[in-house]
Amino acid sequence: MIENVKRIVIKLGTNVLRNDEGEVALSRIYSFIEDISKLVKSGKEIIVVTSGAVGLGKKKLNLSSTADDGVKQACAAVGQSRLMSYYENGFGVYDIPVAQILLTEDDFSLRHRYLSLRTTLNKLLEFGVVPIINQNDTVSTIELNDMLAGVQVCFSDNDKLSALVSSELDADLLILLSDIDGLYTANPKTDPEAKLIRKVECVTDDIMVLGTGASEGGRGGMKTKLEAAKLVTRFGGKVLIANGKTPYIINKIFSGEELGTMFMPTEENLSGKKRWIGYATNIRGKLVVNEGAKCSILEKCTSLLPVGIVDVINEFKQGEVVSIVDENRVEFARGMVNYDSEECKKIAGAHSNDIVSILGYKNYDAVITRDNITDLI
């Protein structure tokens, strides 16, 4: 089953790229490279999403914390070149070219850049190149920008980034390598009775509650890995969470050993546009809708009409993607709006036939048409 996949995204977490002393785990990194090179030589297309730049820079600068504004960006700038040198030298031994790609939220959120990135990555794979992708922490300052307060960013860690890359490239498999064997029935670090779950058919709410926060030194954790698995399985890909500290883990996975937790694809298979709307763009505004509108969207697959809107939160422009939440402020869908926030405020609660008399014109009967809505439940 796993041996037959063609296009694979492999995410390497911070804690598998360094040893217990916080130094670079060179032997482990080169074992990853050796295993990946073997896969490339066998005809598979591999994309690597790597963490580690901030940690390497922090170590190089002898810093104890990266909490202050700008420090993380500085550490990323110092550490990224060092990180890439390991990949460049390692893959060079096997005559496999690599390409560095540093991404920010806007590279996904702005659709023309999203499509351009996909074209570039596909061309690199066609040339036999292994793209090495990382979040561009040096210039990604969205968390420091007061003007963007309240914005839901499309990714803030490399687990979600790897899922977005997998989605964008229609990858067959995403492998998330961390410092844990997989998904457990409870936190194995605190519960000795916790059992490893080998296979997950669907990422339900019961599965999501098994996620915990970030491990020391990282920004992800099981919660973000489950969110990544939910996205990838919705477009038809598989996800494997496994322990990257297991010697030659990648080779063992493709030799057929049963390792980690495998998440199986759903039958839903979201279109590329639906994936982008639901997961790949920053969300700047929200539409609060009543229970009737919520039921119609989720159960009857209808458009969102102005009569169902009870509140408009934050400012947004026509054509942007907004969050659709119920009256308890629980998000259940996202969609691309046909009207800006001021127009939505004016027509909220009104019937579609009254839009012209309220605004003096009408773009659409619906605030969001069904084709531009992605359910998140």
Buried (B, 14 or more C-beta within 10 A) or exposed (E): EBEEBEBBBBBBBBBBBBEEEEEBBEEBBBBBBBBBBBBBEEEBBBBBBBBBBBBBBBBEEEBEEBEEEEBBBBBBBBBBEBBBEBBBEBBEEBEBEBBBBBBBBBBBBBBEBBEEBBEEBBEBBEEEBBBBBBBBBBEBBBEEEEEBEEBBBBBBBBBBBBBBBBBBBBBBBBBBBBBBBBBBEEBBEEEEEBEBBEEBEBBEEEBBEBBBEBBEBBBBBBBBBBBBBBBBBBBBBBBBBBBBBBEEBBBBBBEEEEBBBBBBBBEEEBEBEBBBBBBBBBBBBBBBBBEEBBBBBBEEEBBBBBBBBBBBBBEBEEEBBBBBBBEEEEBBBBBBBBBBBEBBEBBBEBEBEBBEEEBEEBEBBBBBBBEBBBBBE
